[in-house]
Amino acid sequence: LIHTSNKRRNYMIFDFDGFGFKFGMYATAVSQKSAGVSLADLFKQMTVDSDYQMALIHYFYGAAVSYNESKGIKEKPTLDKVGDLIEKIGLEEALRVFNESIQMPKNSEAPKETGQM
C-alpha cells in the first residue's frame, strides 16, 4: 500500500498493487450518483443497514473511478470489480482506508461561529 495525501487539495490516494482509490470531491459525487443517495445516507447505510457491504462498495467505486481518471487509465471500474478489489485487500484494510478517507484534514479548522443565521 502506498498512501498519498494532499490535504491542501483535500484528497487522498491509496495505491495498491495495480489499482487504487482516490477519495475527494469527485469520488464523492460519483459514489452518490452510483448509489442514488446522498453521502450522509450512504454512510448511514454502512452503519445501520443490513446491506452495508453494498454501501461500502459504492463508496469505494467513486474513489476507483476518480483514481482511474486521474491516472489516465481507460478501464472503467464496475461495482463487481470494486467488490473484488475490496476482497483482495481484505475487509479490515478496506475499513482502515475508509476511516482514514473520512478524517478531516489535520491542517483544517472547524468553522467559526459567527452568530448570524
TORDRENZA-737271 format. One record per residue: residue number from 1; x, y, z of N, C-alpha, C, O in turn. Coordinates in steps of 0.001 Angstrom, whole numbers, plus 500000, padded with zeros to 6 digits. Example, Ala and Ser with C-alpha at 12.3 -4.5 7.8 and 13.67 -1.06 7.14 Angstrom:
REM TORDRENZA-737271
+------+--------+--------+--------+--------+--------+--------+--------+--------+--------+--------+--------+--------+
| zagu |    n.X |    n.Y |    n.Z |   ca.X |   ca.Y |   ca.Z |    c.X |    c.Y |    c.Z |    o.X |    o.Y |    o.Z |
+------+--------+--------+--------+--------+--------+--------+--------+--------+--------+--------+--------+--------+
|    1 | 513190 | 494310 | 507800 | 512300 | 495500 | 507800 | 513200 | 496700 | 507800 | 514236 | 496681 | 508465 |
|    2 | 512850 | 497750 | 507080 | 513670 | 498940 | 507140 | 512900 | 500030 | 507870 | 513409 | 501138 | 508039 |
+------+--------+--------+--------+--------+--------+--------+--------+--------+--------+--------+--------+--------+
REM end
This chain:
REM TORDRENZA-737271
+------+--------+--------+--------+--------+--------+--------+--------+--------+--------+--------+--------+--------+
| zagu |    n.X |    n.Y |    n.Z |   ca.X |   ca.Y |   ca.Z |    c.X |    c.Y |    c.Z |    o.X |    o.Y |    o.Z |
+------+--------+--------+--------+--------+--------+--------+--------+--------+--------+--------+--------+--------+
|    1 | 500849 | 498814 | 500000 | 500000 | 500000 | 500000 | 500882 | 501232 | 500000 | 501790 | 501366 | 500820 |
|    2 | 500603 | 502119 | 499078 | 501243 | 503427 | 499056 | 500145 | 504454 | 499251 | 499157 | 504460 | 498518 |
|    3 | 500315 | 505317 | 500232 | 499288 | 506297 | 500564 | 499815 | 507688 | 500272 | 500876 | 508075 | 500762 |
|    4 | 499077 | 508431 | 499476 | 499419 | 509808 | 499161 | 498283 | 510685 | 499631 | 497116 | 510376 | 499391 |
|    5 | 498608 | 511759 | 500289 | 497565 | 512655 | 500765 | 497945 | 514073 | 500401 | 499074 | 514503 | 500639 |
|    6 | 497001 | 514800 | 499822 | 497215 | 516201 | 499527 | 496151 | 516971 | 500286 | 495066 | 517236 | 499769 |
|    7 | 496473 | 517321 | 501507 | 495492 | 517958 | 502378 | 495116 | 519353 | 501892 | 494018 | 519826 | 502187 |
|    8 | 495992 | 520016 | 501161 | 495654 | 521341 | 500632 | 494565 | 521235 | 499572 | 493758 | 522149 | 499405 |
|    9 | 494550 | 520128 | 498867 | 493518 | 519921 | 497845 | 492425 | 518977 | 498328 | 491488 | 518678 | 497588 |
|   10 | 492540 | 518517 | 499540 | 491534 | 517666 | 500175 | 491229 | 516379 | 499414 | 490070 | 516068 | 499143 |
|   11 | 492271 | 515641 | 499075 | 492045 | 514305 | 498543 | 493105 | 513363 | 499082 | 494176 | 513788 | 499514 |
|   12 | 492786 | 512076 | 499047 | 493717 | 511038 | 499468 | 493745 | 509967 | 498391 | 492710 | 509595 | 497837 |
|   13 | 494934 | 509481 | 498107 | 495106 | 508409 | 497126 | 495714 | 507213 | 497845 | 496686 | 507339 | 498589 |
|   14 | 495123 | 506060 | 497606 | 495653 | 504809 | 498127 | 495997 | 503939 | 496936 | 495105 | 503503 | 496208 |
|   15 | 497282 | 503681 | 496727 | 497747 | 502832 | 495631 | 498032 | 501443 | 496179 | 498784 | 501279 | 497140 |
|   16 | 497427 | 500457 | 495560 | 497714 | 499076 | 495885 | 498436 | 498481 | 494687 | 498798 | 499219 | 493771 |
|   17 | 498649 | 497220 | 494665 | 499367 | 496575 | 493581 | 498505 | 496538 | 492320 | 497718 | 495611 | 492130 |
|   18 | 498654 | 497544 | 491461 | 497949 | 497564 | 490192 | 496607 | 498260 | 490186 | 495961 | 498322 | 489140 |
|   19 | 496171 | 498780 | 491298 | 494907 | 499508 | 491332 | 494947 | 500482 | 492495 | 495856 | 500437 | 493324 |
|   20 | 493955 | 501362 | 492553 | 493945 | 502323 | 493641 | 492618 | 503027 | 493793 | 491674 | 502802 | 493036 |
|   21 | 492572 | 503888 | 494797 | 491387 | 504653 | 495121 | 491808 | 506087 | 495410 | 492766 | 506322 | 496147 |
|   22 | 491092 | 507042 | 494831 | 491344 | 508457 | 495086 | 490070 | 509052 | 495678 | 489069 | 509227 | 494983 |
|   23 | 490127 | 509358 | 496965 | 488982 | 509910 | 497669 | 489050 | 511427 | 497633 | 490088 | 512015 | 497935 |
|   24 | 487960 | 512051 | 497268 | 487876 | 513500 | 497204 | 486499 | 513899 | 496705 | 485577 | 513083 | 496696 |
|   25 | 486357 | 515151 | 496290 | 485056 | 515669 | 495883 | 484463 | 514896 | 494702 | 483285 | 514540 | 494721 |
|   26 | 485275 | 514638 | 493679 | 484761 | 513918 | 492509 | 484348 | 512504 | 492890 | 483294 | 512031 | 492465 |
|   27 | 485158 | 511831 | 493680 | 484821 | 510476 | 494121 | 483501 | 510470 | 494882 | 482686 | 509563 | 494711 |
|   28 | 483289 | 511475 | 495718 | 482043 | 511584 | 496466 | 480857 | 511734 | 495519 | 479832 | 511077 | 495703 |
|   29 | 480983 | 512589 | 494514 | 479903 | 512799 | 493552 | 479574 | 511512 | 492796 | 478403 | 511189 | 492595 |
|   30 | 480598 | 510784 | 492383 | 480392 | 509524 | 491657 | 479722 | 508499 | 492582 | 478809 | 507789 | 492161 |
|   31 | 480170 | 508422 | 493828 | 479577 | 507478 | 494787 | 478104 | 507766 | 495007 | 477278 | 506853 | 495018 |
|   32 | 477777 | 509048 | 495183 | 476383 | 509426 | 495408 | 475517 | 509084 | 494199 | 474413 | 508560 | 494348 |
|   33 | 476018 | 509382 | 493007 | 475260 | 509091 | 491788 | 475074 | 507582 | 491628 | 473987 | 507119 | 491283 |
|   34 | 476118 | 506834 | 491875 | 476066 | 505382 | 491738 | 475067 | 504762 | 492719 | 474291 | 503878 | 492354 |
|   35 | 475097 | 505234 | 493961 | 474234 | 504672 | 494998 | 472818 | 505243 | 494941 | 471878 | 504624 | 495441 |
|   36 | 472664 | 506418 | 494333 | 471360 | 507047 | 494256 | 470907 | 507674 | 495569 | 469718 | 507910 | 495779 |
|   37 | 471866 | 507940 | 496447 | 471563 | 508574 | 497736 | 472663 | 509576 | 498064 | 473724 | 509579 | 497439 |
|   38 | 472396 | 510426 | 499050 | 473414 | 511379 | 499492 | 474536 | 510644 | 500211 | 474383 | 509487 | 500603 |
|   39 | 475646 | 511314 | 500378 | 476770 | 510719 | 501097 | 476376 | 510409 | 502541 | 476762 | 509375 | 503086 |
|   40 | 475610 | 511303 | 503155 | 475149 | 511058 | 504527 | 474316 | 509786 | 504603 | 474475 | 508987 | 505526 |
|   41 | 473428 | 509600 | 503629 | 472611 | 508384 | 503609 | 473458 | 507147 | 503324 | 473194 | 506075 | 503868 |
|   42 | 474461 | 507291 | 502484 | 475362 | 506177 | 502200 | 476107 | 505773 | 503465 | 476237 | 504584 | 503755 |
|   43 | 476596 | 506753 | 504218 | 477270 | 506454 | 505483 | 476310 | 505804 | 506467 | 476689 | 504891 | 507201 |
|   44 | 475065 | 506275 | 506482 | 474066 | 505687 | 507380 | 473835 | 504219 | 507031 | 473711 | 503374 | 507917 |
|   45 | 473781 | 503928 | 505743 | 473608 | 502536 | 505304 | 474769 | 501667 | 505769 | 474584 | 500493 | 506087 |
|   46 | 475965 | 502245 | 505809 | 477135 | 501482 | 506246 | 477068 | 501133 | 507721 | 477659 | 500140 | 508145 |
|   47 | 476369 | 501918 | 508499 | 476359 | 501686 | 509945 | 475128 | 500952 | 510437 | 475206 | 500224 | 511427 |
|   48 | 473985 | 501121 | 509770 | 472765 | 500516 | 510304 | 472079 | 499571 | 509322 | 471216 | 498793 | 509729 |
|   49 | 472426 | 499616 | 508088 | 471748 | 498831 | 507073 | 472342 | 497428 | 507009 | 473549 | 497237 | 507159 |
|   50 | 471476 | 496464 | 506787 | 471966 | 495089 | 506661 | 472755 | 494893 | 505369 | 473467 | 493900 | 505211 |
|   51 | 472623 | 495848 | 504446 | 473338 | 495771 | 503174 | 474540 | 496724 | 503180 | 474817 | 497389 | 502182 |
|   52 | 475247 | 496782 | 504314 | 476372 | 497713 | 504452 | 477460 | 497443 | 503427 | 478176 | 498360 | 503026 |
|   53 | 477592 | 496192 | 502997 | 478646 | 495874 | 502043 | 478427 | 496602 | 500720 | 479386 | 497090 | 500121 |
|   54 | 477181 | 496684 | 500258 | 476910 | 497384 | 499002 | 477177 | 498871 | 499160 | 477684 | 499506 | 498235 |
|   55 | 476847 | 499434 | 500305 | 477131 | 500852 | 500549 | 478639 | 501090 | 500523 | 479098 | 502085 | 499962 |
|   56 | 479406 | 500193 | 501120 | 480864 | 500310 | 501116 | 481407 | 500202 | 499689 | 482314 | 500941 | 499304 |
|   57 | 480849 | 499283 | 498914 | 481276 | 499122 | 497522 | 480992 | 500403 | 496730 | 481840 | 500838 | 495952 |
|   58 | 479824 | 501011 | 496913 | 479505 | 502259 | 496213 | 480490 | 503370 | 496599 | 480925 | 504144 | 495747 |
|   59 | 480838 | 503442 | 497889 | 481770 | 504462 | 498349 | 483138 | 504275 | 497681 | 483731 | 505239 | 497198 |
|   60 | 483631 | 503050 | 497655 | 484921 | 502769 | 497028 | 484844 | 502864 | 495503 | 485841 | 503178 | 494853 |
|   61 | 483681 | 502599 | 494936 | 483517 | 502709 | 493484 | 483831 | 504133 | 493017 | 484564 | 504324 | 492047 |
|   62 | 483277 | 505121 | 493707 | 483558 | 506507 | 493341 | 485044 | 506804 | 493378 | 485567 | 507493 | 492502 |
|   63 | 485728 | 506284 | 494393 | 487168 | 506507 | 494522 | 487952 | 505763 | 493447 | 488991 | 506245 | 492996 |
|   64 | 487467 | 504592 | 493032 | 488141 | 503840 | 491966 | 487994 | 504563 | 490626 | 488951 | 504638 | 489854 |
|   65 | 486799 | 505094 | 490346 | 486585 | 505863 | 489116 | 487493 | 507088 | 489115 | 488153 | 507373 | 488116 |
|   66 | 487527 | 507813 | 490233 | 488359 | 509011 | 490342 | 489836 | 508674 | 490150 | 490558 | 509394 | 489460 |
|   67 | 490276 | 507588 | 490758 | 491673 | 507157 | 490633 | 492013 | 506868 | 489167 | 493008 | 507369 | 488644 |
|   68 | 491184 | 506061 | 488517 | 491472 | 505703 | 487125 | 491498 | 506929 | 486221 | 492375 | 507052 | 485366 |
|   69 | 490546 | 507832 | 486402 | 490515 | 509033 | 485564 | 491729 | 509922 | 485828 | 492294 | 510489 | 484893 |
|   70 | 492132 | 510047 | 487088 | 493284 | 510904 | 487405 | 494592 | 510316 | 486891 | 495543 | 511052 | 486626 |
|   71 | 494646 | 508996 | 486750 | 495853 | 508322 | 486266 | 495814 | 508065 | 484761 | 496771 | 507533 | 484199 |
|   72 | 494697 | 508447 | 484097 | 494579 | 508215 | 482665 | 494347 | 506763 | 482296 | 494641 | 506347 | 481175 |
|   73 | 493821 | 505992 | 483234 | 493533 | 504581 | 482979 | 492179 | 504496 | 482275 | 491173 | 504975 | 482798 |
|   74 | 492157 | 503900 | 481114 | 490949 | 503873 | 480284 | 489869 | 502946 | 480848 | 488677 | 503214 | 480692 |
|   75 | 490281 | 501871 | 481494 | 489319 | 500900 | 482025 | 488419 | 501552 | 483069 | 488901 | 502196 | 484001 |
|   76 | 487111 | 501381 | 482906 | 486146 | 501894 | 483869 | 485857 | 500790 | 484886 | 485517 | 499668 | 484508 |
|   77 | 485990 | 501103 | 486165 | 485667 | 500097 | 487183 | 484175 | 499766 | 487152 | 483359 | 500582 | 486723 |
|   78 | 483835 | 498592 | 487599 | 482444 | 498193 | 487806 | 482261 | 497945 | 489298 | 483236 | 497781 | 490031 |
|   79 | 481025 | 497918 | 489738 | 480768 | 497615 | 491147 | 481305 | 496235 | 491498 | 481857 | 496040 | 492581 |
|   80 | 481148 | 495281 | 490592 | 481649 | 493933 | 490829 | 483166 | 493924 | 490992 | 483702 | 493280 | 491895 |
|   81 | 483850 | 494647 | 490107 | 485316 | 494720 | 490174 | 485761 | 495383 | 491483 | 486723 | 494938 | 492109 |
|   82 | 485068 | 496433 | 491891 | 485418 | 497110 | 493143 | 485205 | 496166 | 494322 | 486015 | 496136 | 495248 |
|   83 | 484117 | 495395 | 494292 | 483905 | 494390 | 495339 | 485056 | 493398 | 495392 | 485516 | 493027 | 496472 |
|   84 | 485520 | 492967 | 494216 | 486671 | 492054 | 494151 | 487926 | 492709 | 494721 | 488706 | 492058 | 495415 |
|   85 | 488127 | 494011 | 494427 | 489310 | 494713 | 494922 | 489264 | 494838 | 496437 | 490287 | 494696 | 497106 |
|   86 | 488076 | 495103 | 496981 | 487935 | 495180 | 498441 | 488259 | 493821 | 499057 | 488946 | 493745 | 500076 |
|   87 | 487767 | 492756 | 498442 | 488092 | 491414 | 498944 | 489586 | 491141 | 498845 | 490157 | 490481 | 499714 |
|   88 | 490219 | 491642 | 497796 | 491659 | 491423 | 497608 | 492470 | 492082 | 498723 | 493421 | 491489 | 499232 |
|   89 | 492098 | 493306 | 499104 | 492850 | 493974 | 500175 | 492366 | 493543 | 501560 | 493065 | 493738 | 502554 |
|   90 | 491180 | 492963 | 501621 | 490620 | 492497 | 502881 | 489722 | 493548 | 503512 | 489984 | 494746 | 503413 |
|   91 | 488674 | 493089 | 504153 | 487705 | 493996 | 504751 | 488341 | 494859 | 505834 | 488005 | 496036 | 505966 |
|   92 | 489250 | 494289 | 506604 | 489902 | 495064 | 507665 | 490696 | 496241 | 507088 | 490613 | 497357 | 507601 |
|   93 | 491464 | 495991 | 506023 | 492224 | 497061 | 505378 | 491287 | 498052 | 504702 | 491539 | 499257 | 504734 |
|   94 | 490212 | 497566 | 504089 | 489241 | 498458 | 503446 | 488604 | 499385 | 504473 | 488408 | 500570 | 504201 |
|   95 | 488281 | 498860 | 505639 | 487689 | 499701 | 506681 | 488698 | 500707 | 507216 | 488323 | 501825 | 507568 |
|   96 | 489974 | 500329 | 507285 | 491005 | 501274 | 507702 | 491124 | 502404 | 506679 | 491212 | 503574 | 507052 |
|   97 | 491128 | 502056 | 505389 | 491191 | 503056 | 504327 | 489952 | 503950 | 504390 | 490060 | 505170 | 504275 |
|   98 | 488779 | 503346 | 504571 | 487546 | 504112 | 504697 | 487650 | 505114 | 505841 | 487370 | 506300 | 505663 |
|   99 | 488051 | 504637 | 507010 | 488156 | 505527 | 508178 | 489134 | 506661 | 507933 | 488872 | 507799 | 508321 |
|  100 | 490245 | 506369 | 507301 | 491216 | 507416 | 507011 | 490684 | 508389 | 505971 | 490963 | 509586 | 506036 |
|  101 | 489920 | 507879 | 505012 | 489418 | 508743 | 503937 | 488389 | 509759 | 504429 | 488207 | 510802 | 503800 |
|  102 | 487725 | 509476 | 505524 | 486694 | 510399 | 506012 | 487193 | 511312 | 507125 | 486426 | 512119 | 507651 |
|  103 | 488458 | 511196 | 507486 | 489013 | 512065 | 508519 | 489154 | 513482 | 507992 | 489507 | 513690 | 506832 |
|  104 | 488879 | 514446 | 508843 | 489068 | 515850 | 508471 | 490564 | 516109 | 508349 | 491331 | 515641 | 509190 |
|  105 | 490998 | 516834 | 507335 | 492423 | 517136 | 507198 | 492975 | 517759 | 508473 | 492329 | 518594 | 509107 |
|  106 | 494178 | 517337 | 508831 | 494796 | 517800 | 510077 | 495027 | 519306 | 510107 | 495036 | 519902 | 511184 |
|  107 | 495212 | 519932 | 508951 | 495503 | 521364 | 508941 | 494254 | 522220 | 508809 | 494348 | 523436 | 508646 |
|  108 | 493082 | 521590 | 508879 | 491861 | 522389 | 508754 | 491326 | 522721 | 510136 | 491676 | 522083 | 511128 |
|  109 | 490489 | 523712 | 510177 | 489885 | 524125 | 511428 | 488385 | 524035 | 511286 | 487837 | 524145 | 510189 |
|  110 | 487730 | 523833 | 512413 | 486275 | 523836 | 512400 | 485792 | 525217 | 512019 | 486466 | 526207 | 512304 |
|  111 | 484641 | 525304 | 511381 | 484115 | 526635 | 511022 | 483888 | 527477 | 512273 | 483458 | 526969 | 513309 |
|  112 | 484173 | 528731 | 512166 | 483991 | 529646 | 513282 | 482527 | 530064 | 513366 | 481877 | 530301 | 512348 |
|  113 | 482023 | 530149 | 514583 | 480650 | 530597 | 514773 | 480596 | 532099 | 514601 | 481413 | 532832 | 515160 |
|  114 | 479627 | 532552 | 513824 | 479521 | 533988 | 513562 | 478345 | 534609 | 514301 | 478268 | 535831 | 514429 |
|  115 | 477447 | 533792 | 514779 | 476271 | 534318 | 515454 | 475198 | 534778 | 514477 | 474152 | 535275 | 514895 |
|  116 | 475450 | 534616 | 513174 | 474492 | 535046 | 512160 | 473707 | 533842 | 511672 | 474208 | 532718 | 511692 |
|  117 | 472496 | 534073 | 511241 | 471693 | 532996 | 510695 | 471283 | 533310 | 509296 | 470593 | 532513 | 508661 |
+------+--------+--------+--------+--------+--------+--------+--------+--------+--------+--------+--------+--------+
REM end
